Amino acid sequence: MTALPTLGPGEGLVFCSDGAAAIRTANGERLGAQRLDEILHAAWNDVTLLTVHDAASGIMSELSGHLDDDLTIVAVRRGGSPDA
C-alpha cells in the first residue's frame, strides 16, 4: 500500500469553493485556476486567519461586477514539532 502524503510542521492547505475560479475579471474572462493559485501563494502567511483574509481580498480585487456564486475559503495549517 502506498503511503499518503502528509503535511509537515508549518505546512498547510487552502480550499476554495468553485465560485472563486469562476469570478469574472475586468476583461470579462474567468479568474481561472492559475491566477487563483498565484493569489493563494501570495496570500500564504504564518497566521492562517490572515491567509484567508488576504486570499479573499486578492480574489475580490479581481472581481468586475457582482459575485455570481459563493466564495468560501478554508485554510488549515499543521503546527507543532515534526513528531506531532
N, CA and C atoms as a LAMMPS dump frame, in Angstrom:
ITEM: TIMESTEP
0
ITEM: NUMBER OF ATOMS
252
ITEM: BOX BOUNDS ff ff ff
-5.0000000000000000e+02 5.0000000000000000e+02
-5.0000000000000000e+02 5.0000000000000000e+02
-5.0000000000000000e+02 5.0000000000000000e+02
ITEM: ATOMS id mol type element x y z
1 1 1 N 0.841 -1.172 0
2 1 2 C 0 0 0
3 1 3 C 0.894 1.244 0
4 2 1 N 0.557 2.207 -0.816
5 2 2 C 1.314 3.448 -0.916
6 2 3 C 0.911 4.392 0.206
7 3 1 N 1.903 4.998 0.84
8 3 2 C 1.622 5.956 1.914
9 3 3 C 1.077 7.252 1.329
10 4 1 N 0.127 7.82 2.008
11 4 2 C -0.433 9.099 1.592
12 4 3 C 0.505 10.227 2.004
13 5 1 N 0.563 11.3 1.221
14 5 2 C 1.402 12.435 1.627
15 5 3 C 0.873 13.043 2.921
16 6 1 N 1.769 13.571 3.708
17 6 2 C 1.381 14.22 4.953
18 6 3 C 1.891 15.649 4.955
19 7 1 N 1.307 16.464 5.806
20 7 2 C 1.755 17.841 5.983
21 7 3 C 2.835 17.88 7.046
22 8 1 N 3.911 18.561 6.75
23 8 2 C 4.964 18.766 7.732
24 8 3 C 4.634 19.971 8.597
25 9 1 N 5.38 20.169 9.665
26 9 2 C 5.152 21.321 10.543
27 9 3 C 5.203 22.634 9.751
28 10 1 N 4.193 23.458 9.95
29 10 2 C 4.12 24.743 9.272
30 10 3 C 3.501 24.688 7.888
31 11 1 N 3.305 23.489 7.341
32 11 2 C 2.686 23.363 6.024
33 11 3 C 1.168 23.398 6.173
34 12 1 N 0.505 23.711 5.108
35 12 2 C -0.944 23.786 5.184
36 12 3 C -1.598 23.64 3.834
37 13 1 N -2.897 23.74 3.847
38 13 2 C -3.721 23.645 2.648
39 13 3 C -4.729 24.784 2.651
40 14 1 N -5.082 25.237 1.471
41 14 2 C -6.155 26.222 1.315
42 14 3 C -7.174 25.616 0.363
43 15 1 N -8.425 25.62 0.779
44 15 2 C -9.526 25.117 -0.03
45 15 3 C -10.401 26.295 -0.427
46 16 1 N -10.777 26.352 -1.691
47 16 2 C -11.679 27.409 -2.172
48 16 3 C -12.855 26.765 -2.888
49 17 1 N -14.009 27.375 -2.744
50 17 2 C -15.173 26.915 -3.499
51 17 3 C -14.975 27.258 -4.973
52 18 1 N -15.743 26.604 -5.832
53 18 2 C -15.601 26.826 -7.27
54 18 3 C -15.959 28.25 -7.682
55 19 1 N -16.668 28.963 -6.828
56 19 2 C -17.025 30.344 -7.14
57 19 3 C -15.813 31.247 -7.285
58 20 1 N -14.709 30.905 -6.627
59 20 2 C -13.506 31.733 -6.705
60 20 3 C -12.928 31.737 -8.114
61 21 1 N -12.772 30.578 -8.723
62 21 2 C -12.189 30.496 -10.064
63 21 3 C -13.152 30.994 -11.136
64 22 1 N -14.454 31.052 -10.813
65 22 2 C -15.457 31.479 -11.783
66 22 3 C -15.661 32.993 -11.822
67 23 1 N -15.003 33.717 -10.943
68 23 2 C -15.147 35.179 -10.913
69 23 3 C -14.774 35.761 -12.263
70 24 1 N -15.554 36.73 -12.717
71 24 2 C -15.27 37.451 -13.964
72 24 3 C -14.397 38.66 -13.657
73 25 1 N -13.292 38.772 -14.381
74 25 2 C -12.365 39.882 -14.188
75 25 3 C -12.778 41.066 -15.058
76 26 1 N -12.044 42.167 -14.966
77 26 2 C -12.373 43.392 -15.698
78 26 3 C -12.422 43.163 -17.209
79 27 1 N -11.62 42.228 -17.726
80 27 2 C -11.642 41.965 -19.17
81 27 3 C -12.704 40.935 -19.564
82 28 1 N -13.538 40.523 -18.618
83 28 2 C -14.636 39.608 -18.893
84 28 3 C -14.279 38.134 -18.84
85 29 1 N -13.017 37.825 -18.616
86 29 2 C -12.598 36.429 -18.535
87 29 3 C -12.775 35.904 -17.116
88 30 1 N -12.846 34.591 -17.007
89 30 2 C -12.907 33.964 -15.677
90 30 3 C -11.538 34.076 -15.006
91 31 1 N -11.54 34.172 -13.682
92 31 2 C -10.289 34.269 -12.936
93 31 3 C -9.393 33.074 -13.237
94 32 1 N -9.946 31.881 -13.176
95 32 2 C -9.215 30.678 -13.549
96 32 3 C -8.304 30.152 -12.447
97 33 1 N -7.926 28.899 -12.608
98 33 2 C -7.142 28.2 -11.594
99 33 3 C -5.73 28.758 -11.465
100 34 1 N -5.101 29.117 -12.571
101 34 2 C -3.721 29.604 -12.499
102 34 3 C -3.635 30.926 -11.736
103 35 1 N -4.517 31.874 -12.056
104 35 2 C -4.497 33.161 -11.34
105 35 3 C -4.896 32.953 -9.885
106 36 1 N -5.861 32.082 -9.626
107 36 2 C -6.265 31.783 -8.259
108 36 3 C -5.082 31.221 -7.474
109 37 1 N -4.319 30.33 -8.082
110 37 2 C -3.143 29.766 -7.433
111 37 3 C -2.123 30.869 -7.112
112 38 1 N -1.92 31.795 -8.029
113 38 2 C -0.993 32.914 -7.788
114 38 3 C -1.439 33.751 -6.591
115 39 1 N -2.738 34.029 -6.513
116 39 2 C -3.286 34.815 -5.403
117 39 3 C -3.079 34.077 -4.083
118 40 1 N -3.351 32.775 -4.079
119 40 2 C -3.207 31.99 -2.848
120 40 3 C -1.75 31.909 -2.403
121 41 1 N -0.84 31.752 -3.335
122 41 2 C 0.586 31.744 -2.977
123 41 3 C 1.001 33.077 -2.372
124 42 1 N 0.526 34.17 -2.943
125 42 2 C 0.865 35.498 -2.425
126 42 3 C 0.254 35.733 -1.048
127 43 1 N -0.89 35.108 -0.775
128 43 2 C -1.602 35.315 0.489
129 43 3 C -1.078 34.439 1.619
130 44 1 N -0.324 33.377 1.288
131 44 2 C 0.124 32.431 2.321
132 44 3 C 0.883 33.174 3.397
133 45 1 N 0.536 32.907 4.643
134 45 2 C 1.033 33.666 5.772
135 45 3 C 1.196 32.726 6.954
136 46 1 N 2.038 33.081 7.906
137 46 2 C 2.204 32.266 9.107
138 46 3 C 0.955 32.257 9.983
139 47 1 N 0.091 33.229 9.791
140 47 2 C -1.16 33.315 10.546
141 47 3 C -2.29 32.893 9.609
142 48 1 N -2.9 31.752 9.888
143 48 2 C -3.896 31.176 8.992
144 48 3 C -5.049 32.128 8.703
145 49 1 N -5.521 32.838 9.708
146 49 2 C -6.613 33.786 9.501
147 49 3 C -6.216 34.874 8.507
148 50 1 N -4.975 35.336 8.577
149 50 2 C -4.512 36.342 7.612
150 50 3 C -4.425 35.764 6.202
151 51 1 N -4.088 34.501 6.094
152 51 2 C -4.073 33.851 4.782
153 51 3 C -5.456 33.919 4.157
154 52 1 N -6.484 33.568 4.93
155 52 2 C -7.856 33.59 4.417
156 52 3 C -8.259 35.02 4.071
157 53 1 N -7.965 35.963 4.948
158 53 2 C -8.311 37.361 4.712
159 53 3 C -7.631 37.892 3.449
160 54 1 N -6.326 37.672 3.341
161 54 2 C -5.577 38.18 2.19
162 54 3 C -5.98 37.492 0.892
163 55 1 N -6.285 36.198 0.969
164 55 2 C -6.749 35.483 -0.217
165 55 3 C -8.092 36.035 -0.678
166 56 1 N -9.013 36.239 0.259
167 56 2 C -10.319 36.798 -0.097
168 56 3 C -10.174 38.199 -0.688
169 57 1 N -9.313 39.008 -0.095
170 57 2 C -9.086 40.362 -0.617
171 57 3 C -8.507 40.315 -2.024
172 58 1 N -7.531 39.418 -2.239
173 58 2 C -6.929 39.288 -3.559
174 58 3 C -7.911 38.815 -4.61
175 59 1 N -8.745 37.858 -4.243
176 59 2 C -9.751 37.347 -5.172
177 59 3 C -10.777 38.427 -5.487
178 60 1 N -11.269 39.096 -4.461
179 60 2 C -12.296 40.119 -4.667
180 60 3 C -11.754 41.317 -5.452
181 61 1 N -10.448 41.592 -5.364
182 61 2 C -9.88 42.706 -6.124
183 61 3 C -9.9 42.424 -7.623
184 62 1 N -10.017 41.156 -7.995
185 62 2 C -10.092 40.77 -9.41
186 62 3 C -11.519 40.855 -9.955
187 63 1 N -12.485 40.961 -9.07
188 63 2 C -13.902 40.9 -9.439
189 63 3 C -14.345 42.144 -10.192
190 64 1 N -15.029 41.927 -11.29
191 64 2 C -15.656 43.014 -12.038
192 64 3 C -17.161 42.766 -11.993
193 65 1 N -17.904 43.684 -11.439
194 65 2 C -19.343 43.49 -11.311
195 65 3 C -19.687 42.847 -9.99
196 66 1 N -20.712 41.987 -10.015
197 66 2 C -21.152 41.351 -8.779
198 66 3 C -20.717 39.892 -8.742
199 67 1 N -20.697 39.35 -7.555
200 67 2 C -20.314 37.967 -7.333
201 67 3 C -21.51 37.077 -7.669
202 68 1 N -21.329 36.171 -8.641
203 68 2 C -22.42 35.306 -9.091
204 68 3 C -22.57 34.032 -8.272
205 69 1 N -21.557 33.687 -7.503
206 69 2 C -21.555 32.434 -6.748
207 69 3 C -20.966 32.721 -5.376
208 70 1 N -21.041 31.739 -4.492
209 70 2 C -20.442 31.925 -3.176
210 70 3 C -18.927 31.931 -3.289
211 71 1 N -18.283 32.519 -2.311
212 71 2 C -16.827 32.492 -2.204
213 71 3 C -16.506 31.976 -0.813
214 72 1 N -16.059 30.736 -0.75
215 72 2 C -15.713 30.108 0.514
216 72 3 C -14.237 29.755 0.493
217 73 1 N -13.525 30.157 1.551
218 73 2 C -12.105 29.861 1.65
219 73 3 C -11.849 29.26 3.029
220 74 1 N -11.199 28.112 3.048
221 74 2 C -10.836 27.45 4.295
222 74 3 C -9.337 27.163 4.24
223 75 1 N -8.615 27.573 5.265
224 75 2 C -7.177 27.295 5.341
225 75 3 C -6.893 26.501 6.604
226 76 1 N -6.058 25.5 6.475
227 76 2 C -5.614 24.711 7.627
228 76 3 C -4.087 24.637 7.588
229 77 1 N -3.487 24.655 8.744
230 77 2 C -2.033 24.583 8.837
231 77 3 C -1.671 23.62 9.958
232 78 1 N -0.669 22.835 9.708
233 78 2 C -0.173 21.933 10.755
234 78 3 C 0.855 22.694 11.588
235 79 1 N 0.67 22.664 12.873
236 79 2 C 1.615 23.282 13.783
237 79 3 C 2.44 22.214 14.471
238 80 1 N 3.16 22.618 15.48
239 80 2 C 3.861 21.651 16.316
240 80 3 C 5.183 21.18 15.767
241 81 1 N 5.71 20.189 16.441
242 81 2 C 7.016 19.629 16.108
243 81 3 C 6.871 18.563 15.017
244 82 1 N 7.964 18.119 14.443
245 82 2 C 7.895 17.073 13.419
246 82 3 C 7.24 15.789 13.894
247 83 1 N 7.214 15.556 15.193
248 83 2 C 6.602 14.347 15.735
249 83 3 C 5.11 14.498 16.005
250 84 1 N 4.571 15.712 15.802
251 84 2 C 3.163 15.987 16.13
252 84 3 C 2.235 15.322 15.139
